[in-house]
Amino acid sequence: MKWLVSPAVIEGSLAVPGDKSIAHRALMLAGLAHGGSVIHNLPAGEDVRATAGIMRALGVNVSDADSALVHSTGKLKAPQQALDAANSGTSMRLLSGVLAGQRFDSCLVGDESLSRRPMGRIIEPLSRMGADIRSRDGSAPLEIRGSRLHGIRYALPVASAQVKSAILLAGLFASGETTVEERVPSRDHTELMLRAMGVEVRRVKNKVSVTRGKPQPFQMRVPGDPSSASFFLAAAALTGGTAEVTGVSVNPTRTGFLRALERMGVSVEMGEERLELGEPVASVRVSGSVTGPIMIGADEVPQLVDEIPLLALLATQASGKSTISGAAELRVKETDRIAAVTAMLGAMGADIRELPDGFVVDGPTRLLGRTVSSGGDHRLAMLAAVAGTCAQGETVVEDAEAADVSFPSFHRAFADVGGRIEAA
Ligand code: S3P
């Protein structure tokens, strides 16, 4: 599928699909609980579908609905086939932690992109816990022999919520205490949700610990995905419009992008705050245009890691030199996002230079509509749509169906708030 995108002003209020990170965890934890759980606002994206499919293959009953009913005996069953995580790094890494401590063997596979992504970062700490995981040179397929695990103390060498969560989930099946130490705080949904589901989680400064435990069944409404929301908020800031996203997660480990927008001169307001199973939720409203440049360093990266491509785009319209560094992790996302963003925005006329761990962007520059491709990366498909909205002339986004991984109806939602976008 292609998208044809023309300049427009983004203006309006919307709700975005449920948060992908929270939804993966909700499905996994509901599968580990004994009894029935209800997950409202489960997003329909392919990544979350992959986790639901794997939980089913492990004997958990997951209804196929926006309000999913999950029934589990609390004991996973040996799968009859390889477990397919498709494009989803979160499914593969977190489920490795769960599967390592089971009494059966399993095999996790993924698509071409996921099969290139580094899995050594979870194999190493899980092996220290006693896991037996074979890989193809540190990548999927992962053959996991169920093993008896024991707790470890582990300082994360890469700031990664996926690695932290894999270890904590394995800790639910391990003897003794499992402690993960992180230098820079990454998203803490696993900790918050485990606690809300009755598992004891200890946090002392930057260390988080769990012991063997079983989550209780629960009911929750998955808050809107702040990473999906950020495309609309950025588009408003780039086109002089106003956008409001309702019911979105404002967990402080996810709102780095909003703080960066404010530093670039954009007005960000939050309203109607509430808690949903330990997770803060609010409506977020953005108005005013981006003015100044932005400096982002390693300490901020985990809290806006998925929004960095958008910050690079915003920087093209800010006066001055923006520098984003300490983000080498972007090279091992669904694509090498440093190379891909530089190529895409460069082709559209941006003054953007690649660093080994980020970008330097000189602005402002006028962007020009071009034919660009998502390269199979959902966030780059949506980035291209936003870039096309503030570019001169028409932008053609090839391989736009990649957006289905996190936001299947993105182009319709974008058109609803004034985007001039057509699927062809
Ligand atoms: C995620 C954590 C981040 C993020 C990914 C989802 C999660 O990855 O990029 O989209 O749900 O834990 P890392 O923690 O590996 O940086």
Residues whose N, C-alpha, C, O or C-beta is under 5 A from the ligand:
A	BS01	S3P	S21 T90 A159 S160 A161 Q162 V305 D306
